[in-house]
Amino acid sequence: MKLLVCLSKTADTTARIAFDAAGVKFSEEGVQFILNPYDEWYALVRAIELRDALGGQVDVVHVGSSASEMLIRKALAIGADAAFRIDDPEPETRSVAEQIARFAEDRGYDIIFTGKETIDYNSSEMGSMLAALLNLPFVSLCSKLDFADGILRCSTDIEGGTQIVEVRPPAVISAAKGLAEQRIPNMKGIIDAKKKPLEVLPASSISALTEVVRYELPQEKQGVRMIAPDDIHELVNVLKNDLKLI
Amino acid sequence: MGMHVVVCDHKSGMLTSSSLEALSFADDLARKGGKDLVALVPDGLQDKSLHAYNLRSVYTFPAAGDNARVEEYLAAMTALAGKSTPERIIFSYNSLGKALGGQLAIRLNAGLVSNVCGFEWAEGKALYKKSVFSGKAYAWCAIHSEIGLVAILPKAYGVKQGQDPNSPEYIELGPLTIDARMQVVEHRMSSGKTPLTEADVVVSGGRGLKDPANWGLVESLAELLHAGTACSRPVADAGWRPHHEHVGQTGTAIRPKVYIAIGISGAIQHLAGVNNSRTIIVINKDPEAPFFKAADYGVCGDLFEVVPKLIQAIQNGQ
C-alpha cells in the first residue's frame, strides 16, 4: 500500500499566545513548535501500522520552511520511509492543500492521511480541500480504520455517536483520536532517520481567498470565587440562583 | 444579487440546535448587509421554526435515509450555486460542516472562514471572528472571493429568538448526481443522551476519582443537573470511560454553559478543550491545582465528601 501522511507544524500546547503590537502577526518568540499531534500520533502511526501489516511505503509531506526539517526527521524516526518538503515559508491553508494536491496527483497514493485539525488554528479545512482537489472520497474525523478485501472500513466521529463508512482506496482520511497510539521514536529510528531521503521541492504561488485582518485576545476571567468545602449550602445556592441549574 | 444561503440539517424532521444557530447568524448577517436569505435543507423537514428567520425561499433536496450524507449536501449546494450566485454560504461547523466545508470551498472557488463565532461590519464589509488556539485567541478574517463560506463554531453564537414567522416559498432541487464511492453502512448512537458537544451542562471526572467504581458520583450529579458526562484524558486512556467522553486538546472541545470538573487538576491540554465554557466550577482537594485559576467557582476539598453531600443536598431540595 502506498501511503502519504501530511504533516503540519504547530505551536506547542503550552505556548504563550501573543501577537505583535499591531495585532496582525502571531508572536513566535520563545514558542516551541512541534509536529501537529493529530498528524503525528494518529495519522502517521496508523499509516506505519498499515504498511507493516500489508507492505508498501509511507511518505510524509510538509509545506514549510527549512526550519521544519527537524520535525520532519522526527516523523522519519517514528517510521516513515521518505519525506518531501515543499519550500514555502508562509503557507496558508488553501495553498497547502493545492500544493500537496499537485505533489500527490501523479504518485498513486492509496491513502492520504491528514490530522483532523492543527492544534493552533483548529481549522479542519485542509483534508477536505485536498480530497476535492484530487477528486477523492473524504473520510472526515476517522477514529478507527481497517482494511480488508480491498475496502477501507472507517469509524468516524459524529455528534452523539459513530458512523461507519466503507470506501475503496484511494481516499483522503482525516485522523482523530483513537485511530492509533502515540509512538516515541527509539534510538535506532533516530539513527536511521538521518539516512532516509528528505527531498525539497519548489513551492508554487497560490493566492489566498481569505485574510486575517487582526488577532484579538479574549477577556480575562474575573477570578475564582472559592466556596468552603463544608458550605454545601452555598454551593447549592450557586447552582440554584446564579446558574439556575436546579 | 448577493443572496445568502444557510445550510441546515435535521434529525427526524426537527432542526438541530446547530442549524438554529446557523440560521440565527445568517439572519443577522443578511439583515446587516441587506441581502436575501434562503435555506437549503434535506427532504423530510417538518420543523417550521426556520420560518422565523426571514427566509425568502427554502430549497429542499432528496436524501436517502434519515441522515443526509455529505455527498448529498455537496451535490445540492453545487446545484443551487449553479442556479443563482450566492454571495455567502453559512453552515454549522459540526461534523457535517467539517466534511463539507473544504470540499465546497474548492468546488465553488470560495474563501472559507471556519469556527466563526461572530461578525462585525467594517467599511461596508463583514469581518468574521474566528476562534483560534483552542479558544485562547480570535482572528478577525475578511473574505476576498466572490462566494464566501462562513462555518459557524457550534455553541458560540447562540440561538436567537426568531421573528414573526413568514411563509417562504419551498423549491425542490433535483434530481442530483451523488458521488457514491463512499457508503455509510451503520450509525451507532449513544443511547438517549444529549451529545456532549450540544450539552448545556457537563459534569466531568478526572483521576481524582481514583477508581472506575467511583464514577457513579459523576453520573448521579449529572443526572440531577440534566447534564452530560465527560472525563479527562488519563481517565479515557485508562479505559474507565470511552474515548468519546474525553474532553481536552486531543479529545472533544466543548463550550457548555456550565462545566463542573471533579478531581481534575486542569492541565493546559485539558483546559484547551473546556476553557470556553461560560461558567466553570472546580472541585479538587489540591489548592495548587491549576484549574482553580481558570475557574469561576472553586471548592477546595475532598471530592468523596463534597460530591455526595452536594448530591444529597440537591435531592433534599435544599
Interface residues (C-beta under 8 A of the other chain):
Chain A: A11 T13 T14 I17 F19 P37 Y38 W41 R94 A97 K116 I119 D120 Y121 N122 S123 S124 E125 M126 G127 S128 M129 L130 A131 A132 L133 P137 F138 V139 S140 L141 S143 R153 T156 D157 I158 E159 G160 G161 T162 Q163 I164 V165 E166 V167 R168 A171 K177 G178 A208 L209 T210 E211 V212 V213 R214 Y215 E216 L217 P218 K221 Q222 V224 R225 M226 I227 A228 P229 D230 I232 H233 L235 V236 V238 L239 D242 L243 L245 I246
Chain B: T16 S18 V70 Y93 N94 S95 L96 K98 A99 L100 G101 G102 Q103 L104 A105 I106 R107 N109 A110 G111 L112 V113 S114 N115 L127 K129 S131 V132 F133 S134 G135 K136 A137 Y138 A139 W140 C141 A142 I143 H144 S145 G148 D179 R181 M182 Q183 V184 V185 E186 H187 R188 M189 S190 K193 T194 P195 L196 T197 E198 V201 L224 L225 H243 H244 H246 Q249 T250 G251 A253 K257 V258 I268 Q269 A272 T279 I281 V282 F292 K293 A294 A295 D296 Y297 G298 V299 C300 G301 D302 E305 V306 K309 L310 A313 I314 Q318
